[in-house]
Amino acid sequence: MQHISQVLFGLIKGVSPMKTIGSLWKSETKKGDTMLSGTISAGLFGDINIMIFPNNHKENKQPDYFIAINNGEKKTKSEL
């Protein structure tokens, strides 16, 4: 019998502690910056469309990237 902590932390062969909740695709903004966009599965709340942008004006302890939720309006690559 396995110890519960081994099960919880995925220490048993074939058991992973991580679960895939979405996928991201890499593309470029019209300014040429790399961005990621995709969907995260939020369970009962459905899928959430997200975009991740680099913080090109980082100072001190600001984050390296920003995450934005797409409000449902489709944008073309030229509008990004």
C-alpha positions, 0 to 999 in steps of 0.5 A: 500500500502506498503512502497518501503523500506519494499519491498526492504528489505524484511519486508513484510511477505513472501518476502526475501531480499536474493536469492539463487545463488548456493550450496556448499558441504563439503568434506575433502582435502587429508591433512584432512582439511575441504573444500567447493565446489560447483557452483554459478550461474552467470547469463549470464556468466553461472555457476562458479565452486568454492572451499573454503579453510580455511587459515591454516596460518592466521596472523594478518588481513588475511582472514579466508578462500580463494575462488578459481575458478575451471578452468574446470579441474576435480580433484579427491579427492586424488589430492586436 
